[in-house]
Amino acid sequence: MTRKKAIKTIMSVTGHGDKRAANKAFDNVKKCLAGNPRNADVCYRVICFIYNAANSDPDGPDVHAYKTIMRAWVSAKLLRLRYGSRVGGTLIGDAEA
């Protein structure tokens, strides 16, 4: 997967075409992964973050968040099917906390 394709995948999951925000999220997540991660690894981690953020409301997600949740779930599932179950790379320390 190229970086451009990863950015476009992130933009399609969020449902808006903010390329700068997708690029910034990609760069921030890439810093948290050990070694030289593949673009697919970084894209998978960003999509997982989007899924968790959209699903984190204690009262349950609102109606508009359901589309984002489903897009993120499907995209993550497709990435796992295409790149294997080890997609996602190795985190540096406690990066997800």
N, C-alpha and C positions, 0 to 999 in steps of 0.2 A: 504494500500500500504506500502510495506517495504521500508526502505531507499535504499537498493540495487536496487529494482525495479525502484525507483524514479531516481536514478543516471543513470541507463540504459536507461530510457525514455529520460532524458536530453541529453545523448550521442547520442541517435538515432535521436533526433530532430536536433542537430547541424551537424550531418552527419560525424562525426569523433569520434574515440574512445579515446579521451583524458579524462581519468577517473579522473585525478588530477584536471583538470580545472572544470569539472562538479561537483566534490566534493567541491571545493572551492566556486563555485557559489552557491551551495546548502547551505553551511554553512553561507555565507554572507547574503543570503536572509533570512535564518532562524533567524538571529539576528535582522532583521527589523520587524519581526512579533510579535505581542503581545501574551503573555501567552506561552503555550506549544502547538504550532501548529502541526497539523497532517502532515505527510510526503507528503500527497496529496496536502495540501495547499501550502507547500513550492515548490513542483514540479510545480504546476500551476503558481505560481508567477515567477519562473525562466523561464518557457516556454513563459509567457507573455513578460518578459524582452527580451528574444531572438527574439520574433516576432517584438517588437518595435525597437530593435536595427537593425535588418535586413531591416526594412521598413523605416528607418529614413533618408535615402539619399534624399536630396531635389530634385535631378534630376531624382528620381525614382530608384528603386533597379536594380542592374545589373542582367544579365541572371542567374548567379550562385546563387544569393540570393533568387530567386523565389522558388527553392526547399526548402530552409530553411523556408521561409515564409509559404509555404503550409504545410510543416510538423508540424510547430509550431501551425498553425491554427487548423489543424485536431486533434493534440494531446490535445490542450486546449479544443476543443469541446468535445472530448471523455471523458476527465476528468470531465467536467461539467455534462455530461450525467450520468456518473457513480457515482459521489460523490455529485451531487446536485448543485443548483445555488449558494449556499453560500460557495463554495470551494474558497480558496484564503486567508482566515484568515483576521485578522484585523491588519493594519499597525500601527507601533509606530510613532506618530507624522508625520513629513514631510519626510518620508523615500524615496519616489519616486522622489523627486525634485533633 
